[in-house]
Amino acid sequence: MTRPSQALFVSVLIALALIGTSIGADPASAFTGSLESRLAAKPDLMDEFEGFDELATEFIGHNRWQSFLDIYLAEDQSIVDVVTETEAVANLFRYRAVSEADKQTLKEYIATLQAVGISNYNRDEQKAYWINLYNALTVRTVLEHYPVRSIREIDISPGFFSSGPWGKKLVTIEGVDLSLDDIEHRILRPIWEDNRIHYALNCASIGCPDLWPQAFTPENMEDNLEAAAFKFINNSRGVSIVGGRMTISQIYEWYDEDFGGTDEGVLEHLLKYARKTLARNINRRIGLIKTDYDWDLNEAR
């Protein structure tokens, strides 16, 4: 999950304007229409990756990525939620513990994916491929610059006003240089139009949906996307209601068009996955809906 690309001076203006306030001055518009939301990256299909072979039966192995996750991902670790100041859980990564040998294994896994002629595979294999590649690239990027307190400190994107690693070309697939932004906004979002992709992509931050403990495959894709959506929405990092006041993850503001493009569309999506108690509290909320996001590194300390 990448953050929206935006100029540094605009970020400062947004911060000054929105700190301590709700998104939208009109009570009828709870969290859409802010300047930051309008600056979020839009889906923009990259023509080079439109191709696929629906009759293809070959599969792409992700065993090395799975082994990496098995060793270094710490599932359901207790954290203090920065919004509610209550205990929450998150999948955290043991960056400090990664051995040099396993760093090399991760690089080799990514190199193997680079060698794949992905346009020759069916859409299910492609979807799993792009999600796993995105997450593996994110972890590799953090490891290459570790220690950092936040992925936003990895300021390698091109352009004077750019920040973070999301705009940097990190991998070459079928002769095309790609960034994390390219994979998310120019391949995954426009081709599949599946808003659950936001729960599968991890940006190495506490506020992001969890780095999922299973490598995505065509066989487990549907179950894992549903489980990831359910887990995030029913965690205070996704939706928090304290004293009737509702705070949701800023991803629903940044990418509101993927959740229906309206306040009602976002709420309908949240209610689809909310447990009964949370759903009841959502429907009984008072006041404006705030958005928040924790950019601290998702590190198991």
SULRASUL-V986437 format. One record per helix or strand of 3 or more residues. SS is the DSSP state (a for helix, b for strand). FROM is the first residue (numbers start at 1). TO is the last residue. If there is no record, write none. Layout:
SS/FROM/TO  SS/FROM/TO
//
This chain:
a/8/18  a/35/38  a/47/49  a/63/72  b/73/80  b/87/93  a/95/97  a/100/114  a/118/120  a/123/145  a/151/153  b/169/173  b/176/179  a/180/192  a/197/200  a/221/233  b/239/242  b/245/249  a/251/254  a/256/259  a/263/273  a/276/283  b/290/292
//
